[in-house]
Amino acid sequence: MYDGPIIDAHHHLWEIRNYPWLRETGRERLGGNDYSSIAHDYLVPDLLRDFAAHNVVKSVHMEAHWGGADPVDETLAIQAMAAAHGYPHANVGAARLADPGIGAVLDRHMRASPGFRGIRDAQQYLPGNPALQSVPRPDTFLSAECRRGVAALAERDLICEMQIFANQFGHLAELAAGFPGMRFCLTHACLTLGDDDASFAAWRDAIAVLARRPNVFAKVSGTHTLLRRGQRPAHYVCRQIEILLDAFGADRCFFASNFPVARMRIGYDDLVALAKAAVYHRPAADQRAFFHDTASAFYRL
C-alpha cells in the first residue's frame, strides 16, 4: 500500500457559531437532512488528530457556507488559523460567478490570505429535485454574467471549483473549452447519484465527455457523504475512483477527505485505507501523484 506523503485537498474548519446551517434539520441537502453529529467546533487541533496516523503533510481548506454576509470574513478566519498552527496551507473561498462585483471580492480574498487559491461556486442542478437546485438552470454557469466571473478568476490565475451533477458535465466542458488557460476542478468525486448499473453508466459516460478537456480536474472527496444513507460499500467506492483515474489520469485526479462532513459515514483512518486500496495496483508514480503531487501542483503548495 502507498506509504508516501499525503495532501488532503478538501476539508473544512469551523466554529459552529459561524455556520448555522449545521444545526438545521429537516431540509434535504447533499449530505442528508441531519448534520447534528458534526454540529460542533472543528478546528486545526481536531483536524490534526484525524491526520495523526497518516503522513498528511499539507492540506487545503474548502469554504463551508459561511453564515455571515461577507465571504472574505471566512478567508480571514482561516488565515488566522493557518498563521497560528501551520495548517491549512491553502484555502478556497466563496464567491458567486454571476456577482457583478466579483473582481473586487477576489481581490479582497487575495489580500486577506496569501494561501487563497480560488473559489467554489456550487451550481448543482438536479432535474426534478428542487432541494438540489442551487441555480435556476443546469447551464447557468454558461451565462454572460458567469463567464465574466470566470474571466475574473482567469485574470488573477485563480481556480474555479464546481459542484455539479452529471447532467451538467457537458455544459462545463463547453465552458472549459472557452477558457483553455483556466483551471477547473470538480469536487466530491464528480457526484455520482447511485451505485445501480444504470445510474453509474450514465455518470461514467458523462465523465468521459468532460475528461476530454485538459483543464478540468477531478477531486476524490465526498465518496461516502453525498446522497447516501449509511456507509457505502467499499467496492462501489473503489469502482468510482478507478473510473476517475482512468478518465482523467493521475495528473488530473487527486485525493481529499471532505472531513469532518465525511465522518457522518466513515472515519478518517478507514477513508484513507480505502483510497489506498483503490489505487494499490497502479504504478508507484501514479499513487504518489494521486495522493500528493497533483494537488501540490494544482494548489501551488
C-alpha positions as CSV (number, residue, x, y, z in Angstrom):
1,M,0.0,0.0,0.0
2,Y,1.0,3.6,-0.6
3,D,3.1,5.0,2.3
4,G,4.3,8.3,1.0
5,P,3.2,11.9,1.8
6,I,-0.5,12.9,1.5
7,I,-2.2,16.2,0.8
8,D,-5.7,16.4,2.0
9,A,-7.1,18.7,-0.7
10,H,-10.6,19.3,0.7
11,H,-11.5,19.7,4.3
12,H,-13.4,22.2,6.4
13,L,-12.7,24.0,9.7
14,W,-15.3,25.9,11.6
15,E,-16.5,27.5,14.7
16,I,-20.1,26.4,14.8
17,R,-21.4,29.9,15.6
18,N,-20.4,31.0,12.1
19,Y,-22.1,28.1,10.3
20,P,-25.8,28.0,11.4
21,W,-26.7,25.6,8.6
22,L,-25.1,22.8,10.5
23,R,-27.8,23.0,13.1
24,E,-30.7,23.0,10.6
25,T,-32.8,19.8,10.4
26,G,-35.5,18.5,8.1
27,R,-34.1,20.2,4.9
28,E,-32.7,17.8,2.3
29,R,-29.2,18.6,1.2
30,L,-26.3,16.7,-0.4
31,G,-25.3,15.0,2.8
32,G,-28.9,14.3,4.0
33,N,-31.1,16.3,6.3
34,D,-29.4,15.9,9.7
35,Y,-25.9,17.2,10.4
36,S,-26.2,17.1,14.2
37,S,-23.3,14.6,14.6
38,I,-20.9,17.2,13.3
39,A,-22.6,20.3,14.6
40,H,-19.7,21.3,16.8
41,D,-16.5,23.3,16.5
42,Y,-13.9,21.6,14.3
43,L,-10.6,23.4,14.5
44,V,-7.0,22.7,13.5
45,P,-6.2,20.6,16.6
46,D,-9.2,18.4,15.7
47,L,-8.0,18.1,12.1
48,L,-4.5,17.2,13.2
49,R,-5.9,14.5,15.4
50,D,-7.6,13.0,12.5
51,F,-4.4,13.3,10.4
52,A,-2.3,11.7,13.2
53,A,-2.0,8.1,11.9
54,H,-1.2,9.3,8.3
55,N,1.5,11.2,6.6
56,V,-0.7,14.2,5.8
57,V,1.9,16.9,5.1
58,K,-0.3,19.6,3.8
59,S,-4.0,20.5,3.5
60,V,-6.4,22.7,1.7
61,H,-9.4,24.3,3.3
62,M,-12.7,24.5,1.4
63,E,-15.3,27.2,2.0
64,A,-18.0,25.8,4.2
65,H,-21.0,28.0,3.5
66,W,-20.1,30.8,5.9
67,G,-23.1,32.2,7.7
68,G,-22.1,35.9,7.6
69,A,-22.8,38.4,4.8
70,D,-19.1,38.8,3.7
71,P,-17.4,35.6,2.5
72,V,-14.0,37.2,2.9
73,D,-14.5,37.0,6.7
74,E,-14.2,33.2,6.4
75,T,-10.9,33.6,4.5
76,L,-9.6,35.9,7.3
77,A,-10.6,33.3,9.9
78,I,-8.9,30.5,8.0
79,Q,-5.8,32.6,7.5
80,A,-5.6,33.3,11.3
81,M,-5.8,29.5,11.9
82,A,-3.0,28.9,9.3
83,A,-0.8,31.5,10.9
84,A,-1.3,30.0,14.3
85,H,-1.0,26.3,13.5
86,G,0.7,25.9,10.1
87,Y,-2.4,24.2,8.7
88,P,-4.1,24.6,6.3
89,H,-1.6,25.5,3.6
90,A,-4.1,26.9,1.1
91,N,-7.8,27.8,1.0
92,V,-10.6,28.0,-1.5
93,G,-13.1,30.7,-0.7
94,A,-16.7,31.6,-1.6
95,A,-17.9,33.9,-4.3
96,R,-20.7,33.8,-6.9
97,L,-19.5,33.8,-10.5
98,A,-22.5,35.9,-11.5
99,D,-21.7,38.6,-9.0
100,P,-21.0,41.8,-11.0
101,G,-18.5,42.8,-8.3
102,I,-16.7,39.5,-8.2
103,G,-13.4,41.1,-9.2
104,A,-13.3,43.2,-6.0
105,V,-14.3,40.2,-3.9
106,L,-11.5,38.2,-5.3
107,D,-9.0,41.0,-4.7
108,R,-10.1,41.2,-1.1
109,H,-9.8,37.4,-0.7
110,M,-6.3,37.6,-2.1
111,R,-5.3,40.4,0.3
112,A,-6.8,38.5,3.2
113,S,-4.7,35.4,2.7
114,P,-1.6,34.5,0.8
115,G,-3.0,31.0,0.7
116,F,-6.1,31.9,-1.2
117,R,-6.2,29.9,-4.4
118,G,-9.7,30.4,-5.9
119,I,-13.4,29.9,-5.3
120,R,-16.1,27.2,-5.1
121,D,-19.4,28.0,-6.7
122,A,-21.9,25.2,-6.0
123,Q,-24.1,25.4,-9.1
124,Q,-25.7,22.0,-8.9
125,Y,-29.0,21.4,-10.7
126,L,-30.7,18.0,-10.4
127,P,-33.8,17.8,-12.6
128,G,-37.0,17.0,-10.7
129,N,-35.4,17.7,-7.3
130,P,-35.8,21.4,-6.2
131,A,-33.9,20.7,-3.0
132,L,-30.8,20.0,-5.1
133,Q,-31.1,23.0,-7.4
134,S,-29.0,25.9,-6.3
135,V,-29.3,27.7,-9.6
136,P,-32.3,28.2,-11.9
137,R,-30.9,26.2,-14.9
138,P,-28.4,23.4,-15.3
139,D,-26.4,25.6,-17.7
140,T,-26.4,28.8,-15.5
141,F,-22.6,29.0,-15.5
142,L,-22.7,29.5,-19.3
143,S,-24.4,32.8,-18.9
144,A,-22.7,36.0,-19.8
145,E,-22.6,37.0,-16.2
146,C,-20.9,33.8,-15.0
147,R,-18.5,33.9,-17.9
148,R,-17.4,37.3,-16.7
149,G,-16.8,35.8,-13.3
150,V,-14.7,33.0,-14.8
151,A,-12.7,35.6,-16.7
152,A,-12.0,37.5,-13.5
153,L,-10.6,34.3,-12.0
154,A,-8.5,33.6,-15.0
155,E,-7.1,37.1,-15.0
156,R,-5.8,36.5,-11.4
157,D,-4.6,32.9,-12.1
158,L,-7.2,31.6,-9.7
159,I,-9.0,28.3,-9.9
160,C,-12.8,27.6,-10.1
161,E,-14.1,24.6,-8.2
162,M,-17.6,23.4,-9.4
163,Q,-20.1,21.3,-7.5
164,I,-22.4,19.9,-10.3
165,F,-24.2,16.7,-11.4
166,A,-23.6,14.5,-14.4
167,N,-26.4,16.2,-16.4
168,Q,-24.3,19.4,-16.3
169,F,-20.9,17.9,-17.3
170,G,-21.4,18.7,-21.0
171,H,-22.1,22.4,-20.1
172,L,-18.9,22.5,-18.0
173,A,-17.0,21.0,-20.9
174,E,-18.3,23.9,-23.1
175,L,-17.2,26.5,-20.5
176,A,-13.8,24.9,-20.1
177,A,-13.3,24.9,-23.8
178,G,-13.9,28.7,-23.9
179,F,-11.3,29.3,-21.2
180,P,-8.4,26.9,-22.1
181,G,-6.0,28.6,-19.7
182,M,-8.3,28.4,-16.8
183,R,-8.2,25.5,-14.3
184,F,-11.5,24.0,-13.2
185,C,-12.0,21.3,-10.6
186,L,-15.0,19.1,-9.9
187,T,-15.4,18.4,-6.2
188,H,-16.8,15.3,-4.5
189,A,-15.7,12.7,-7.0
190,C,-17.9,14.2,-9.6
191,L,-21.1,13.5,-7.7
192,T,-22.5,10.0,-8.6
193,L,-26.2,9.7,-7.9
194,G,-26.4,6.0,-7.4
195,D,-24.5,2.7,-7.5
196,D,-27.0,0.8,-9.6
197,D,-25.8,-0.1,-13.1
198,A,-28.0,2.4,-15.0
199,S,-27.1,5.4,-12.8
200,F,-23.4,4.6,-12.7
201,A,-23.3,4.0,-16.5
202,A,-24.9,7.4,-17.2
203,W,-22.4,9.1,-14.8
204,R,-19.4,7.2,-16.4
205,D,-20.5,8.3,-19.9
206,A,-20.8,11.9,-18.8
207,I,-17.3,11.8,-17.2
208,A,-15.8,10.6,-20.5
209,V,-17.1,13.8,-22.2
210,L,-15.8,16.1,-19.5
211,A,-12.4,14.4,-19.1
212,R,-11.5,15.3,-22.7
213,R,-11.0,18.9,-21.5
214,P,-7.3,19.1,-20.3
215,N,-8.0,22.0,-18.0
216,V,-10.6,20.1,-15.9
217,F,-9.5,18.2,-12.8
218,A,-11.3,15.7,-10.5
219,K,-11.1,15.7,-6.8
220,V,-11.9,12.5,-5.0
221,S,-13.7,13.9,-2.0
222,G,-17.2,13.1,-0.7
223,T,-17.3,9.5,-1.8
224,H,-19.3,8.4,1.3
225,T,-21.2,11.5,2.3
226,L,-23.3,12.6,-0.6
227,L,-26.8,11.4,-1.2
228,R,-26.1,8.3,1.0
229,R,-27.6,6.7,4.0
230,G,-25.2,4.6,5.9
231,Q,-21.6,3.6,4.9
232,R,-21.2,3.0,1.2
233,P,-19.9,-0.5,0.2
234,A,-16.2,-0.3,-0.5
235,H,-16.3,-1.9,-3.9
236,Y,-18.5,0.9,-5.2
237,V,-16.1,3.5,-3.9
238,C,-13.2,1.7,-5.5
239,R,-15.0,1.4,-8.8
240,Q,-15.7,5.1,-8.8
241,I,-12.1,6.1,-8.1
242,E,-10.9,3.7,-10.8
243,I,-13.2,5.3,-13.4
244,L,-12.0,8.8,-12.4
245,L,-8.3,7.8,-12.6
246,D,-8.8,6.1,-15.9
247,A,-10.6,9.1,-17.4
248,F,-8.6,12.0,-16.0
249,G,-5.3,10.3,-15.3
250,A,-3.3,10.7,-12.1
251,D,-2.0,14.1,-13.2
252,R,-5.6,15.5,-13.1
253,C,-7.2,13.4,-10.3
254,F,-6.3,13.7,-6.6
255,F,-7.3,12.6,-3.1
256,A,-9.3,14.6,-0.5
257,S,-11.3,13.7,2.6
258,N,-14.2,16.2,3.0
259,F,-13.7,16.0,6.7
260,P,-15.4,16.5,9.1
261,V,-18.5,16.0,6.9
262,A,-17.4,12.6,5.8
263,R,-17.3,11.5,9.4
264,M,-21.1,11.1,9.3
265,R,-20.4,7.9,7.3
266,I,-16.8,6.9,7.8
267,G,-13.8,7.5,10.0
268,Y,-10.6,9.1,8.7
269,D,-8.5,6.0,9.0
270,D,-10.9,3.9,7.1
271,L,-11.4,6.5,4.4
272,V,-7.6,6.7,3.7
273,A,-7.2,2.9,3.8
274,L,-10.0,2.6,1.2
275,A,-8.4,5.2,-1.1
276,K,-5.1,3.4,-0.8
277,A,-6.8,0.0,-1.6
278,A,-8.4,1.5,-4.7
279,V,-5.1,2.5,-6.2
280,Y,-2.6,-0.1,-4.8
281,H,-2.3,-1.9,-8.2
282,R,-1.3,1.3,-10.1
283,P,2.3,2.4,-10.7
284,A,4.0,4.0,-7.7
285,A,4.3,7.3,-9.6
286,D,0.6,7.4,-10.2
287,Q,-0.1,6.7,-6.5
288,R,2.1,9.5,-5.4
289,A,0.5,11.8,-7.9
290,F,-3.0,10.9,-6.7
291,F,-2.1,11.4,-3.0
292,H,0.3,14.3,-3.2
293,D,1.9,15.6,-6.4
294,T,-1.2,16.6,-8.4
295,A,-2.8,18.5,-5.6
296,S,0.6,20.2,-4.8
297,A,0.8,21.5,-8.4
298,F,-2.9,22.4,-8.7
299,Y,-2.9,24.5,-5.5
300,R,0.7,25.7,-5.8
301,L,1.7,24.3,-2.4
